[in-house]
Amino acid sequence: MALTADKRHQFDREEFYGDFAITLGWQQNFSRYRLSSYFLTKCGSVTVGANAANGAAAVSDIRASDLGLSTTFTGCAWLCPKYQDFIADFDLYLGWDEFIQGFWTELRVPFVHTRWNAGLGTKATAAGGDYYSFTVDGASEEQFAVADTAGPVAVVYTGSCALSSALLGNSSFGDAPRLAAGKMVNCRRTANGLGGVRLEIGYDFLRRERGSMGLALDVQFPAANKPAKNNCCCDLYIFDPKVGSQHSWKIGGILRAQYMLWDREESERIDFYFDGRVAGGFSGQSTRLLGLQANGCTLFNQYLLLKKYSVSGTTATYAGLERAANKLTARVKANSSVEAQVTLMFQYKNGGFVGALGYNFYGRNEEKLCLCCLCNSDDYYYVIKGDRPVRLEVGQTDGGFYGPADSDINQTGTLYGEGEDWSAIPSAAVTEHAITFSNCSTSSCGNGSISLCPATHPRYISNTIFGDLGYNWSDVDWKPYLGVLAKVDFGSSNTALRLWGVYLKGGICF
């Protein structure tokens, strides 16, 4: 609307006319720390430390050893996400009154360069030991702590940056591979693309000297975030940059109106503008990091360190360690969604000068996801490693493991498999307590199942105040105009961004 509303839907035009506008803008979020409570805990931070065993109260949010830190490490982490956009928006309006009175079209093509930074911050309160070690029957167990080798494994994440390095997870330790998804980092990442090409086709059924009213069809063509064919490359990072929607079509309707509230000798006037929109998004595919339901919760379980077993007949064989996040990357389909927005604007015009003040409300419902396929599925069985060594130092016996019924990322319950023959663990002990990574799992309920809830976009509600100042050169050919705009978005709770933006807009009329 800003700077162009008075040039469109004109009552006295009976010929073909239009205008072309270019908007260049910059926007970024404020109140950044509040988003940390969306990704982490309600207080906006996460604690990392020791394990809580046998139903004891959890002493930390994430078990340090599952991240590759020393068992005796303690510290905390938080996020301060920063979101920035440079926008170049191309907008062409055409009034087809020469052919059909009141018929019009509008085409918008927005190019976006976006920068996202999760803004990870960490603090260590205890550095921990030099080797991975667990306590078994009161004795230190180092030899097989994180590997099936007869020697201690040195801690890979040490020093003042140990926790930030562990949350990035670029190093393997023992039998555990590097982290391939869900990474947290304090580093700016960028993306470029079209934020959806939008076409509006409308008809003004009411046309009077003081105002007009019309209806329009609004179609948005997906232009960004299309998953690569035959490639399920999932997001590596928390707060990874995106442009547009999850490659889905949107079709909706528009009710628009304008009315001249006051005028003086045709050179000075105040107009009121209204724009109401409702749109439905068709199902579209994208890649997400899913959650893992264990011990009745999903929070941070993507960082669980798992023991991997191959099963043949009545016996199971240890096959290494795995990071849960590496198994939870998936291609998902978002079912149809609904979004709505209402915009009100008052504009004052005096000669060539124009100024406006407006308000916008935007709302979108919560997503509903279904699982298309996991990116990394196999036939192994996975159980929770917890605070146990891979195998025991004394004898060829298994160190034991935990099941998802009473164990998660910060506490463990019932121990299974301890002392079993290392080369022939009963398969029933593994399969009964294994976490199932299945492409058929679409439920967010039940211990040990894949959960779609952490990957689901929540309801989004935002209130925006905007304004503009500009000038129209109406006494020259092409009737150019130029102005500046500013806005502030107040996103609701911690699920919507709070933004400020400044923009330069100019165009020509023909």
Secondary structure as UniProt FT lines:
FT   TURN            2..4
FT   HELIX           5..7
FT   TURN            11..12
FT   STRAND          16..29
FT   HELIX           32..35
FT   HELIX           36..39
FT   TURN            42..43
FT   STRAND          45..49
FT   STRAND          52..53
FT   TURN            54..55
FT   STRAND          62..63
FT   HELIX           64..67
FT   TURN            71..72
FT   STRAND          74..78
FT   STRAND          82..96
FT   TURN            97..99
FT   TURN            101..102
FT   STRAND          103..117
FT   STRAND          121..126
FT   STRAND          134..136
FT   TURN            137..138
FT   STRAND          139..141
FT   TURN            143..144
FT   TURN            160..161
FT   HELIX           162..168
FT   TURN            174..175
FT   STRAND          189..194
FT   STRAND          197..207
FT   STRAND          211..221
FT   TURN            229..230
FT   TURN            238..239
FT   STRAND          250..264
FT   TURN            265..267
FT   STRAND          268..281
FT   STRAND          284..289
FT   STRAND          291..292
FT   TURN            295..296
FT   TURN            299..300
FT   HELIX           301..303
FT   STRAND          305..312
FT   TURN            313..314
FT   STRAND          315..323
FT   HELIX           324..327
FT   STRAND          329..334
FT   STRAND          337..350
FT   TURN            351..352
FT   STRAND          353..364
FT   STRAND          369..374
FT   STRAND          381..384
FT   TURN            386..387
FT   STRAND          397..398
FT   STRAND          401..402
FT   TURN            404..406
FT   STRAND          411..412
FT   STRAND          415..416
FT   TURN            418..419
FT   TURN            422..423
FT   STRAND          425..426
FT   HELIX           427..431
FT   TURN            432..433
FT   TURN            439..440
FT   TURN            447..448
FT   STRAND          450..451
FT   HELIX           453..455
FT   STRAND          460..472
FT   TURN            474..475
FT   TURN            477..478
FT   STRAND          481..491
FT   TURN            493..495
FT   STRAND          499..509
//
